[in-house]
Amino acid sequence: MSTMGTLPLRKLPSRYAGIIMPLLLSVLMTFVVSGISTLRILGPGMAFLRAWPFNWAMSWAIAFPTLLAVLPMVRRLTSALVQPPRPAA
């Protein structure tokens, strides 16, 4: 068990790592990218603050399943391009 502040935080079993990693990655990336693109279109102000949550949600709803679908291919491409670590001597 881990703690965050004073509240105990139970960790998920390791079998969920394959879902949690793309979930967190898609949340963070779509948050940043939708924020930048919304800001570029609307500029800073109340219109931006009203539009960004919806734009983020729409981006995330597409990005998360896409990430789950392409992650196996990305792993294969990565292992084709990157040498595996050398065993410790």
N, C-alpha and C positions, 0 to 999 in steps of 0.2 A: 504494500500500500504506500502511496505517495501522498504528500500533503501540499496543498496550495494555500498559503496563508495559514489559517487555523482549521480549515475544513479538510477532513480526510478525503482523498481522491482515489477511488478504486481504479486500477488499470484494467483495460480490456485484455482478454487472452490474446496471445501472439497470432492466432489464426485470423484475426481481424486486421492485421497490419496491411494486407493487400488492398483493403478497402479504405482504411483510415488515411494512409499516405496520399492516395489520389484525391480523397475528399478534402483534406487540408490544403493540398496543392491547388486544387481547383477553386476553393474558396478564396485563398489569398491572391492568386493570379487574376481571377475575374474581378475581384474587388479593386485591384490596382488598375487593370486595363480598362474596365468600364468607367472608373473614376476619371482617368485621363481623357478618354474619348468623350465622355459626357461634359467634362470641363472645357474641352476644346470647342465643342459645339455650342454650349450654352453660356460659357464664361462663369466666373464666380458669382454667387448670389443665391437667392431663394429658389429660382427655377432649377438650378443645379442640385440643390439639396432635396428638392421634391422629386426630381427625375432619377437621381443616382440609385436609390434603393431598387426601383423597378428595373432599371437597366442592368444592375448587378444581378438581380434574381433571374432575369431572362438569360443573361450570359452564363450564369452558373448552371442553370437547367440544361443548357446545351453542352457546356464544357465538361461537367462531371461524367455523364455517360460516354462522351467522346473519349475522355481520358481513360476510362475503364476499358473501352474497346481497343484503343491503340497502344496501351501500355505494353502488352506482350510483344508487339512488333518493335516498339522503341527499345525494349530490353534486348531483343535479338540484334538489332542494328548496333546498339551500344557495345555488345560483346563482340561483334564483328569488327568494330573500329578501335577497341581499347584492349590492350594486353591485360591478361589476368594478373593479379598480384603474385609476386614471387614468394615461395615458401620461406619462412624465416630460417636462417642458417643456425 
